[in-house]
Amino acid sequence: MSDDKKSSGFASPFAALNGLRASLPQGPTPAASTNAPAQAQRGPARAVVRLERKGRRGKEVTVVEQLELSAKELALWLQALKGALGCGGAVEDGALVLQGDHRERAVKLLAARGVRKVISG
């Protein structure tokens, strides 16, 4: 018996796989690029976050405007913000509309996503 089986009293189902480790192919190596991570985190230049009630039957919504993103990117940002904030939302006229008052948290999340200047109003 091997030392592993003697010491633990149980047979490891993966003990035979250790011998096969040398025959496995080498995995991919990460690309060595210094500019890629900086550009991936770079977001829009500015965003305006504000609370709105007018025309919504008294319901509060947080509106994120002036992101200047394409419609596809707006949809991706909306999904990320909805998931992080735990709320519903939609894209209306190029702005992200999130259900509820999430101004403080939205400002922090937008800054973390790379927006350089976030104006809360």
Summary of the structure (lengths in Angstrom):
residues: 121
radius of gyration: 24.6
end to end distance: 71.7
largest distance: 77.0
contacts: 270
relative contact order: 0.17
helix: 39%
strand: 21%
